[in-house]
Amino acid sequence: MQIRDLPYADPGVPDVRSGTRFLLWLGRNQLGGQVKALLWGLLLQLGIAGLPLGVGVAVQAVVDRDGGRLALAGGLLVGFGLAIAVGDTMLHRTAVTNWITAAARVQQLLSRKTAELGSVLTRRVAAGEVVAVSTGDVEKIGWFVEALSRFAAAAVSLLIVCVALVVYQPALGIVVAIGVPVLALAVLPLLPRATRRADVQREKAGKATELASDTVAGLRVLRGIGGEELFLGRYRAASQEVRKAAVHSARMWALIASIQVVLPGILLIVVVAYGARLALDGRITVGELVTVYGAVALTHHPMRNFEEIAMAFSFSRPSAKRAARVLALTRTTTTTDTAGEERAATGDLYDPLTGLLAPAGRFTAVVCGDPDVAGRLADRLGGHPTEADEDHTSVLLGGVPLDELPLVAARTAVLVQDKDPVLLSGTLQDLFDVPSSGAVKAEDALAAAQCGDVLDALAQASVDTDGDPMRTRITERGRSLSGGQRQRLALARSLVTDPEVLVLDEPTSAVDSHTESRVAEGIARLREGGTTVVLASSPLLLDRADRVVLVHEGQAVAVGTHRELLAGEPRYRAVVTRETDEELATATRLAAELEALEGETA
């Protein structure tokens, strides 16, 4: 895979059983790039290791006054220099490719999972953690994948150098062959402690990122209640904890780095001392001593890869663990039955868990006393049962379980707009550039959602001479608009898609009563003949519905029109009219007495 070939047609199915398994899976899926980096790394490392041989031959040629061997030494040095230049260039190119393609694979996997889960993702994972995984964690995971092949090249080259020195000069070669493995393994006892410290640092950094993300997201609320300094103090404390953890971790890595400097120095002193005695005794030549000395002196270059792979693994494993945790989330408890793919996604919408039925082609309003229950019900109707549901029985559309439908078909059939919809940055025209049936035009949807004042405001802010609001840019999450304006634009976007089933969770909670009445009329008019489910408690919306369902304690307990339920169902009246407990008890008692009186009369 080359960078120009990105994105992947299919990033694959990751092994998310653990962070380590996820890293290994990534490495296996980049086997071609890993092998290329290994070969180029070997060329580089062996070119560096070969320089002492050329120098040793040259020194011995000068000592022996042998011009032919001196020319040979020059040729060797030129050859090894070319090998270093080509190997270093191609290794860097291949390593960066491995890094970027691995990071791109992870980002594609996360994007696919985000699209699959939708709004349920942030209900199961903190928003700050999602941000941390998709930014800093992706880089660290790519770093490990990239460093793995360079480490393998360094390890193989050290093995080759040790064997070659034993063959070239057995007396000194044996000393080097014994010393180099000791150098490589000397830091192993320190790695678990360094890894634990790195884990602590990553955990604290992740919490600080989550806190920062939540603070920025709620900045307007914080300013309203004067809580900026409180949260700023919390973030300062969290950042100081991150700093202390980073310093604590850095000290251990500094100790590891110092060991990898000191021990090769000791080995070099031993080799020089022993080699000098052998040279004085005439057992080795000066050129051989220079060759072995140079080879040992340059072992620090491949040895640095041992420290780097340890650091890369220590920092990437927590990142991979968090990424695996996100990627392990599932849309539903999907069955293996594929018969749903051939069945039409149309008909009545029915939730077996609550008993809620939304007939096809009708405008159904649902009243829940608890907004959180309403939000979870909206997720269920969209095919996303939450972890709080003990029974993960799927919602049925025309008798077909939504979790048996392909994701694209399920999303096309049912669209859920939650109570806090998001507007992405871009122009108003971009906002309505969404998959749709084409039956509803943007201007009709804007009119139904009562967005006239929004269009006027955008027209005034337009940079075009004709003041076209459709070409006016909307800031991130629509922060330049009021809550009611954002809500109505999001509603218009949902109406444009014209899905088989449209589920709206409190679509008018941020608008005034006059606007709400006109919006309710617009929804009923534009969605005539389509299946629409609105979770709300506003009488203005409820009165426009064809039928109203009361969900009490997780069950659909009453069905009728708004006025019928208002007259005959005390629990419904308590939610819609905000009756007190005492008023509700009185109304219930009177209803029971009236029912008893009617029974006696009969």
C-alpha positions as CSV (number, residue, x, y, z in Angstrom):
1,M,0.0,0.0,0.0
2,Q,1.3,3.4,-1.0
3,I,0.2,6.8,0.3
4,R,-1.3,7.6,-3.1
5,D,-3.5,4.6,-2.9
6,L,-5.2,5.8,0.3
7,P,-7.9,5.4,1.6
8,Y,-8.2,1.7,1.8
9,A,-11.1,0.1,-0.1
10,D,-11.6,-2.0,3.0
11,P,-9.6,-1.5,6.2
12,G,-10.4,-5.0,7.4
13,V,-11.8,-6.5,10.5
14,P,-9.5,-5.7,13.4
15,D,-8.6,-8.0,16.3
16,V,-9.8,-6.0,19.3
17,R,-9.4,-8.5,22.0
18,S,-6.6,-6.5,23.5
19,G,-4.4,-3.5,22.7
20,T,-1.4,-5.8,21.9
21,R,-3.4,-8.0,19.6
22,F,-4.6,-4.9,17.8
23,L,-1.0,-3.8,17.3
24,L,0.0,-7.2,16.0
25,W,-3.0,-7.2,13.6
26,L,-2.0,-3.9,12.2
27,G,1.6,-5.2,11.7
28,R,0.3,-8.3,9.9
29,N,-1.8,-6.2,7.6
30,Q,1.2,-4.2,6.6
31,L,3.5,-7.2,6.0
32,G,4.6,-6.0,2.6
33,G,5.6,-2.6,3.9
34,Q,7.3,-4.2,6.9
35,V,9.4,-6.5,4.7
36,K,10.5,-3.6,2.5
37,A,11.5,-1.5,5.6
38,L,13.3,-4.5,7.0
39,L,15.4,-5.0,3.8
40,W,16.2,-1.3,3.4
41,G,17.0,-1.2,7.1
42,L,19.4,-4.1,6.7
43,L,21.1,-2.4,3.8
44,L,21.6,0.7,6.0
45,Q,22.7,-1.1,9.1
46,L,25.1,-3.4,7.3
47,G,26.5,-0.5,5.3
48,I,27.3,1.3,8.6
49,A,28.7,-1.9,10.1
50,G,30.9,-2.4,7.0
51,L,32.6,1.0,7.3
52,P,35.1,-0.3,9.9
53,L,36.1,-3.1,7.6
54,G,37.0,-0.6,4.9
55,V,38.9,1.5,7.4
56,G,40.7,-1.5,8.8
57,V,41.8,-2.7,5.4
58,A,43.0,0.8,4.6
59,V,45.0,1.1,7.8
60,Q,46.6,-2.3,7.3
61,A,47.4,-1.4,3.7
62,V,49.2,1.7,4.8
63,V,51.1,-0.3,7.4
64,D,52.0,-2.8,4.7
65,R,52.6,-0.2,2.1
66,D,50.2,-2.1,-0.2
67,G,48.7,0.2,-2.9
68,G,46.4,-2.4,-4.3
69,R,44.8,-3.1,-1.0
70,L,44.5,0.6,-0.3
71,A,42.5,1.0,-3.6
72,L,40.4,-2.0,-2.5
73,A,39.7,-0.2,0.8
74,G,38.7,2.9,-1.0
75,G,36.3,0.9,-3.2
76,L,34.8,-0.7,-0.1
77,L,34.3,2.6,1.6
78,V,32.6,4.0,-1.5
79,G,30.3,1.0,-1.8
80,F,29.4,1.1,1.9
81,G,28.8,4.8,1.6
82,L,26.4,4.3,-1.3
83,A,24.6,1.5,0.6
84,I,24.2,3.9,3.6
85,A,22.8,6.7,1.4
86,V,20.4,4.5,-0.5
87,G,19.4,2.5,2.6
88,D,18.8,5.5,4.7
89,T,16.8,7.3,2.0
90,M,14.6,4.3,1.2
91,L,14.2,3.2,4.8
92,H,12.9,6.7,5.7
93,R,10.6,6.7,2.7
94,T,9.2,3.2,3.5
95,A,9.0,3.8,7.3
96,V,7.0,7.0,6.8
97,T,4.7,5.2,4.4
98,N,4.2,2.5,7.0
99,W,3.4,5.1,9.6
100,I,0.9,7.0,7.5
101,T,-0.8,4.0,6.1
102,A,-1.2,2.4,9.6
103,A,-2.6,5.6,11.0
104,A,-4.9,5.9,8.0
105,R,-6.2,2.4,8.6
106,V,-6.9,3.1,12.2
107,Q,-8.7,6.4,11.3
108,Q,-10.8,4.6,8.7
109,L,-11.7,1.9,11.2
110,L,-12.7,4.6,13.8
111,S,-14.7,6.5,11.1
112,R,-16.5,3.4,10.1
113,K,-17.3,2.6,13.7
114,T,-18.5,6.2,14.4
115,A,-20.8,6.0,11.3
116,E,-22.1,2.6,12.5
117,L,-22.8,3.7,16.1
118,G,-24.0,7.2,15.4
119,S,-25.1,9.2,18.5
120,V,-24.9,6.0,20.6
121,L,-21.0,6.3,20.5
122,T,-20.9,9.2,22.9
123,R,-23.4,7.5,25.2
124,R,-21.0,4.6,25.6
125,V,-17.6,6.4,25.4
126,A,-16.7,9.8,26.7
127,A,-16.4,12.4,23.9
128,G,-13.0,13.4,25.1
129,E,-11.8,9.8,24.8
130,V,-13.1,9.6,21.2
131,V,-11.1,12.8,20.5
132,A,-7.9,11.4,22.1
133,V,-8.2,8.1,20.2
134,S,-8.7,9.7,16.8
135,T,-5.9,12.2,17.2
136,G,-2.9,11.5,19.5
137,D,-3.5,7.8,19.9
138,V,-3.6,7.2,16.1
139,E,-0.1,8.8,15.8
140,K,1.4,6.6,18.6
141,I,-0.1,3.5,17.1
142,G,1.4,4.4,13.7
143,W,4.8,5.0,15.4
144,F,4.9,1.5,16.8
145,V,4.0,-0.1,13.4
146,E,6.7,2.0,11.7
147,A,9.4,1.3,14.4
148,L,8.8,-2.5,14.4
149,S,10.5,-3.1,11.0
150,R,13.5,-0.9,11.9
151,F,13.9,-2.7,15.2
152,A,13.9,-6.1,13.3
153,A,16.5,-4.8,10.9
154,A,18.7,-3.6,13.8
155,A,18.4,-6.9,15.6
156,V,19.2,-9.0,12.5
157,S,22.2,-6.7,11.6
158,L,23.6,-7.0,15.1
159,L,23.4,-10.8,14.8
160,I,25.1,-10.7,11.4
161,V,27.9,-8.4,12.8
162,C,28.5,-10.7,15.8
163,V,28.8,-13.8,13.6
164,A,31.0,-11.9,11.1
165,L,33.4,-10.7,13.8
166,V,33.7,-14.2,15.2
167,V,34.6,-15.5,11.8
168,Y,36.8,-12.5,11.0
169,Q,38.7,-12.4,14.2
170,P,37.7,-15.2,16.7
171,A,39.6,-13.9,19.7
172,L,37.9,-10.5,19.7
173,G,34.8,-11.6,18.0
174,I,33.8,-13.9,20.9
175,V,34.1,-11.0,23.3
176,V,31.8,-8.9,21.1
177,A,29.4,-11.8,20.6
178,I,29.0,-12.2,24.3
179,G,28.9,-8.5,25.1
180,V,26.3,-7.3,22.5
181,P,23.4,-9.6,23.7
182,V,24.2,-8.4,27.3
183,L,23.9,-4.8,26.1
184,A,20.6,-5.5,24.3
185,L,19.0,-7.4,27.3
186,A,20.4,-5.2,30.1
187,V,17.5,-2.8,30.1
188,L,14.8,-5.5,30.1
189,P,14.3,-5.5,33.9
190,L,13.6,-1.7,33.7
191,L,11.0,-1.9,30.8
192,P,8.0,-3.1,32.9
193,R,8.5,-0.1,35.3
194,A,9.0,2.3,32.4
195,T,5.8,0.9,30.8
196,R,3.8,1.3,33.9
197,R,4.9,4.9,34.3
198,A,4.1,5.5,30.6
199,D,0.6,4.0,31.2
200,V,0.0,6.3,34.1
201,Q,1.1,9.3,32.0
202,R,-1.2,8.3,29.1
203,E,-4.1,7.8,31.5
204,K,-3.7,11.2,33.1
205,A,-3.2,12.8,29.7
206,G,-6.4,11.2,28.4
207,K,-8.4,12.5,31.4
208,A,-7.0,16.0,30.9
209,T,-8.0,15.8,27.2
210,E,-11.5,14.7,28.2
211,L,-11.8,17.5,30.7
212,A,-10.6,20.1,28.1
213,S,-13.0,18.8,25.5
214,D,-16.0,18.8,27.9
215,T,-15.0,22.3,29.1
216,V,-14.9,23.7,25.6
217,A,-18.2,22.0,24.7
218,G,-19.9,23.6,27.7
219,L,-18.1,26.9,27.6
220,R,-21.3,28.9,27.0
221,V,-23.0,27.3,30.0
222,L,-20.0,27.8,32.1
223,R,-19.9,31.5,31.3
224,G,-23.6,31.7,32.1
225,I,-23.1,30.4,35.6
226,G,-19.7,31.9,36.2
227,G,-18.0,28.6,36.4
228,E,-15.0,29.3,34.1
229,E,-12.5,29.7,36.9
230,L,-13.7,26.5,38.6
231,F,-13.1,24.4,35.5
232,L,-9.9,26.3,34.7
233,G,-8.6,25.3,38.1
234,R,-9.6,21.7,37.6
235,Y,-7.8,21.7,34.2
236,R,-4.7,23.3,35.8
237,A,-4.6,20.6,38.4
238,A,-5.1,17.9,35.8
239,S,-2.3,19.3,33.6
240,Q,0.1,19.5,36.6
241,E,-0.6,15.8,37.2
242,V,0.2,15.1,33.6
243,R,3.4,17.1,33.9
244,K,4.5,15.2,37.0
245,A,3.7,11.8,35.5
246,A,5.6,12.8,32.3
247,V,8.7,13.8,34.3
248,H,8.4,10.6,36.4
249,S,8.2,8.6,33.1
250,A,11.1,10.6,31.5
251,R,13.4,9.8,34.4
252,M,13.1,6.1,33.8
253,W,13.6,6.5,30.0
254,A,16.6,8.6,30.7
255,L,18.0,5.9,32.9
256,I,17.5,3.3,30.1
257,A,19.2,5.7,27.6
258,S,22.1,6.2,29.9
259,I,22.6,2.4,30.4
260,Q,22.7,2.1,26.6
261,V,25.4,4.6,26.5
262,V,27.5,3.4,29.5
263,L,27.5,-0.3,28.7
264,P,28.6,0.0,25.1
265,G,31.4,2.3,26.4
266,I,32.5,-0.4,28.8
267,L,32.4,-3.0,26.1
268,L,34.5,-0.7,23.9
269,I,37.1,-0.3,26.6
270,V,37.3,-4.1,27.1
271,V,37.7,-4.7,23.4
272,V,40.4,-2.0,23.0
273,A,42.3,-3.2,26.0
274,Y,42.2,-6.8,25.1
275,G,42.7,-6.1,21.4
276,A,45.8,-4.0,22.1
277,R,47.4,-6.8,24.1
278,L,46.6,-9.2,21.2
279,A,48.2,-6.8,18.8
280,L,51.3,-6.4,20.9
281,D,51.6,-10.1,21.1
282,G,51.3,-10.3,17.3
283,R,48.1,-12.4,17.4
284,I,46.1,-9.8,15.4
285,T,47.1,-7.0,13.0
286,V,46.5,-3.3,13.5
287,G,43.9,-3.3,10.8
288,E,42.0,-6.1,12.4
289,L,42.0,-4.2,15.7
290,V,40.7,-1.0,14.0
291,T,38.0,-3.1,12.2
292,V,36.7,-4.7,15.4
293,Y,37.0,-1.4,17.3
294,G,35.0,0.4,14.7
295,A,32.3,-2.3,14.5
296,V,31.8,-2.2,18.3
297,A,31.8,1.7,18.3
298,L,29.0,1.7,15.7
299,T,26.8,-0.8,17.5
300,H,25.2,2.2,19.3
301,H,23.4,3.0,16.1
302,P,21.3,-0.2,15.9
303,M,21.1,-0.3,19.7
304,R,19.1,2.9,19.6
305,N,16.3,1.0,17.9
306,F,16.0,-1.3,20.9
307,E,15.2,1.7,23.1
308,E,12.9,3.2,20.5
309,I,10.8,0.0,20.1
310,A,10.5,-0.2,23.9
311,M,9.2,3.4,24.1
312,A,7.0,3.0,21.0
313,F,5.4,-0.1,22.5
314,S,5.0,1.4,26.0
315,F,3.3,4.5,24.6
316,S,1.3,2.8,21.8
317,R,-0.1,-0.1,23.9
318,P,-2.5,2.1,26.0
319,S,-3.4,4.0,22.8
320,A,-4.1,0.7,21.0
321,K,-6.1,-0.5,24.1
322,R,-8.3,2.5,23.9
323,A,-8.8,2.2,20.2
324,A,-9.7,-1.5,20.5
325,R,-12.2,-0.6,23.2
326,V,-14.0,1.8,20.8
327,L,-13.7,-0.5,17.9
328,A,-15.2,-3.4,19.9
329,L,-18.5,-1.5,20.4
330,T,-21.3,-2.9,18.3
331,R,-24.4,-1.3,16.9
332,T,-26.7,-4.1,18.2
333,T,-26.5,-7.8,19.1
334,T,-26.6,-8.5,15.4
335,T,-27.8,-11.9,14.4
336,T,-26.4,-14.0,11.6
337,D,-29.7,-14.2,9.8
338,T,-29.3,-12.4,6.4
339,A,-32.8,-12.9,5.2
340,G,-33.6,-9.3,6.2
341,E,-31.4,-8.2,3.3
342,E,-34.0,-9.4,0.8
343,R,-37.1,-8.0,2.7
344,A,-38.4,-4.5,2.1
345,A,-37.7,-2.1,4.9
346,T,-41.2,-0.6,5.1
347,G,-44.4,-1.0,7.1
348,D,-45.3,-0.4,10.8
349,L,-42.5,0.4,13.3
350,Y,-42.9,-1.7,16.4
351,D,-40.8,-1.9,19.6
352,P,-41.3,-5.2,21.3
353,L,-39.6,-4.0,24.5
354,T,-42.0,-1.1,25.2
355,G,-44.9,-2.3,23.1
356,L,-44.8,1.0,21.1
357,L,-46.5,0.8,17.7
358,A,-46.2,3.5,15.0
359,P,-48.5,2.6,12.1
360,A,-47.1,3.2,8.6
361,G,-48.0,6.5,7.1
362,R,-49.3,8.0,10.3
363,F,-48.0,10.8,12.6
364,T,-47.5,9.2,16.0
365,A,-46.5,11.2,19.1
366,V,-44.9,9.6,22.1
367,V,-45.1,11.0,25.6
368,C,-42.5,10.0,28.2
369,G,-42.3,11.5,31.7
370,D,-38.5,11.2,31.7
371,P,-36.4,12.9,29.0
372,D,-33.6,10.3,29.4
373,V,-36.1,7.5,28.8
374,A,-37.3,9.4,25.7
375,G,-33.7,9.7,24.4
376,R,-33.0,6.0,24.9
377,L,-36.3,5.1,23.2
378,A,-35.4,7.3,20.2
379,D,-32.1,5.4,20.0
380,R,-33.9,2.1,20.1
381,L,-36.3,3.2,17.3
382,G,-33.3,4.0,15.2
383,G,-31.9,0.4,15.7
384,H,-29.5,1.2,18.6
385,P,-30.5,-0.5,21.8
386,T,-28.4,0.9,24.7
387,E,-26.4,-1.0,27.3
388,A,-29.1,-0.1,29.8
389,D,-31.6,-2.3,28.0
390,E,-31.7,-5.7,29.6
391,D,-33.5,-7.1,26.5
392,H,-31.8,-6.2,23.3
393,T,-34.7,-7.3,21.1
394,S,-34.5,-5.3,18.0
395,V,-37.2,-2.9,16.8
396,L,-39.2,-4.2,13.9
397,L,-40.0,-2.3,10.7
398,G,-42.6,-4.1,8.7
399,G,-41.8,-7.2,10.7
400,V,-38.1,-7.1,9.9
401,P,-35.7,-6.6,12.8
402,L,-33.6,-3.5,12.1
403,D,-30.4,-5.1,13.3
404,E,-30.8,-7.8,10.6
405,L,-30.9,-5.2,7.9
406,P,-27.6,-3.9,6.3
407,L,-26.5,-0.7,8.0
408,V,-27.1,1.4,4.9
409,A,-30.6,0.0,4.5
410,A,-31.4,0.6,8.2
411,R,-30.1,4.1,8.1
412,T,-32.0,4.9,4.9
413,A,-35.2,3.5,6.3
414,V,-35.1,5.2,9.8
415,L,-33.7,8.6,10.6
416,V,-33.4,9.7,14.2
417,Q,-32.9,13.4,15.1
418,D,-31.9,13.7,18.8
419,K,-32.8,16.7,21.0
420,D,-29.3,18.2,20.5
421,P,-28.6,17.9,16.8
422,V,-25.2,18.9,15.4
423,L,-24.6,21.3,12.5
424,L,-21.3,20.8,10.7
425,S,-19.3,23.7,9.5
426,G,-19.9,24.7,5.9
427,T,-22.5,26.6,3.8
428,L,-26.3,26.2,4.2
429,Q,-26.2,24.5,0.8
430,D,-23.7,22.0,2.2
431,L,-26.0,21.4,5.2
432,F,-28.7,20.1,2.8
433,D,-26.3,18.1,0.7
434,V,-27.4,14.8,2.3
435,P,-28.7,11.5,1.0
436,S,-32.4,11.9,0.3
437,S,-35.3,10.7,-1.8
438,G,-35.5,14.0,-3.7
439,A,-39.2,14.3,-3.0
440,V,-38.7,17.2,-0.6
441,K,-37.0,20.4,-1.7
442,A,-34.8,22.4,0.7
443,E,-37.0,25.5,0.4
444,D,-40.1,23.5,1.4
445,A,-38.3,21.9,4.3
446,L,-37.0,25.4,5.5
447,A,-40.6,26.8,5.2
448,A,-42.0,23.9,7.2
449,A,-39.4,24.3,9.9
450,Q,-40.1,28.0,10.1
451,C,-36.6,29.1,9.2
452,G,-37.5,32.4,7.6
453,D,-35.7,34.4,10.3
454,V,-32.7,32.2,10.0
455,L,-32.5,32.8,6.3
456,D,-32.8,36.5,6.8
457,A,-29.9,36.5,9.3
458,L,-27.7,34.4,7.0
459,A,-28.6,36.7,4.1
460,Q,-27.3,39.7,6.0
461,A,-24.1,37.8,6.9
462,S,-23.6,36.6,3.3
463,V,-20.5,37.7,1.5
464,D,-22.2,37.5,-1.9
465,T,-23.6,40.7,-3.5
466,D,-27.0,39.0,-4.0
467,G,-27.1,38.0,-0.3
468,D,-27.8,34.4,-1.0
469,P,-28.3,32.7,2.4
470,M,-27.7,29.2,0.9
471,R,-24.1,30.3,0.3
472,T,-23.5,31.7,3.7
473,R,-21.0,29.8,5.8
474,I,-22.1,28.3,9.1
475,T,-19.5,28.1,11.9
476,E,-18.6,24.9,13.7
477,R,-21.7,23.3,15.3
478,G,-23.7,26.4,14.3
479,R,-22.3,28.4,17.3
480,S,-23.1,31.7,15.5
481,L,-26.9,30.7,15.6
482,S,-29.2,30.6,18.6
483,G,-30.4,27.2,20.0
484,G,-33.8,27.6,18.3
485,Q,-32.3,28.5,15.0
486,R,-29.9,25.5,15.1
487,Q,-32.8,23.2,16.1
488,R,-35.0,24.4,13.2
489,L,-32.2,24.1,10.6
490,A,-31.5,20.5,11.8
491,L,-35.2,19.8,11.5
492,A,-35.3,21.1,8.0
493,R,-32.3,18.9,7.1
494,S,-34.1,15.9,8.5
495,L,-37.3,16.7,6.5
496,V,-35.2,17.0,3.3
497,T,-34.0,13.4,3.7
498,D,-37.6,12.2,3.5
499,P,-36.9,8.8,5.1
500,E,-39.4,5.9,5.4
501,V,-39.5,6.6,9.1
502,L,-38.6,9.9,10.8
503,V,-38.0,9.9,14.5
504,L,-37.8,13.3,16.2
505,D,-36.8,13.7,19.8
506,E,-38.1,17.1,21.2
507,P,-37.7,18.9,17.8
508,T,-39.2,22.2,19.2
509,S,-37.9,22.3,22.7
510,A,-35.9,25.5,22.0
511,V,-38.5,27.6,20.2
512,D,-41.4,29.8,21.4
513,S,-45.0,28.6,21.5
514,H,-46.1,30.5,18.4
515,T,-43.3,29.2,16.3
516,E,-43.8,25.7,17.7
517,S,-47.4,25.7,16.6
518,R,-46.4,26.6,13.0
519,V,-43.6,24.0,13.1
520,A,-46.0,21.3,14.2
521,E,-48.3,22.2,11.3
522,G,-45.4,22.1,8.9
523,I,-44.2,18.7,10.0
524,A,-47.7,17.3,9.7
525,R,-48.1,18.8,6.2
526,L,-44.7,17.8,4.8
527,R,-44.7,14.3,6.3
528,E,-48.3,13.5,5.2
529,G,-48.3,9.8,4.1
530,G,-45.0,9.1,5.8
531,T,-44.3,7.4,9.1
532,T,-43.4,10.0,11.7
533,V,-42.7,9.5,15.4
534,V,-42.2,12.6,17.6
535,L,-41.2,12.2,21.2
536,A,-42.5,15.3,22.9
537,S,-44.7,16.6,25.7
538,S,-45.8,19.8,24.1
539,P,-49.6,20.0,23.6
540,L,-49.1,22.0,20.4
541,L,-47.3,19.1,18.9
542,L,-49.4,16.4,20.4
543,D,-52.6,17.9,19.1
544,R,-51.3,17.6,15.6
545,A,-50.5,13.9,15.8
546,D,-52.8,11.3,14.4
547,R,-52.3,9.2,17.5
548,V,-50.5,9.6,20.8
549,V,-48.9,6.9,22.9
550,L,-48.1,7.3,26.6
551,V,-45.0,5.4,27.7
552,H,-45.0,4.9,31.5
553,E,-42.2,3.1,33.3
554,G,-40.9,1.7,30.1
555,Q,-44.2,0.4,28.7
556,A,-46.8,1.8,26.3
557,V,-49.8,2.0,28.6
558,A,-52.3,4.2,26.7
559,V,-53.1,5.1,23.1
560,G,-55.5,7.7,21.7
561,T,-55.7,11.2,20.5
562,H,-54.2,14.1,22.5
563,R,-57.7,15.2,23.7
564,E,-58.9,11.7,24.5
565,L,-55.9,11.0,26.7
566,L,-56.1,14.4,28.3
567,A,-59.7,13.7,29.3
568,G,-59.3,10.1,30.4
569,E,-55.7,9.3,31.4
570,P,-54.5,11.0,34.6
571,R,-50.9,9.9,34.1
572,Y,-50.8,11.5,30.6
573,R,-52.4,14.7,31.9
574,A,-49.7,14.8,34.7
575,V,-46.9,14.8,32.1
576,V,-48.5,17.2,29.6
577,T,-50.1,19.7,32.0
578,R,-47.5,19.4,34.7
579,E,-50.0,18.5,37.4
580,T,-48.7,18.1,41.0
581,D,-48.8,14.7,42.7
582,E,-51.8,15.9,44.9
583,E,-53.7,17.1,41.8
584,L,-53.0,13.8,40.1
585,A,-54.1,11.8,43.1
586,T,-57.4,13.8,43.3
587,A,-58.0,13.3,39.5
588,T,-57.3,9.6,39.8
589,R,-59.7,9.2,42.7
590,L,-62.4,11.1,40.9
591,A,-62.0,9.0,37.8
592,A,-62.2,5.8,39.9
593,E,-65.4,7.1,41.6
594,L,-66.9,8.0,38.3
595,E,-66.1,4.6,36.9
596,A,-67.7,2.9,39.9
597,L,-70.8,5.1,39.7
598,E,-71.2,4.2,36.0
599,G,-70.8,0.5,36.9
600,E,-73.6,0.8,39.5
601,T,-75.9,2.6,37.1
602,A,-75.3,-0.1,34.5
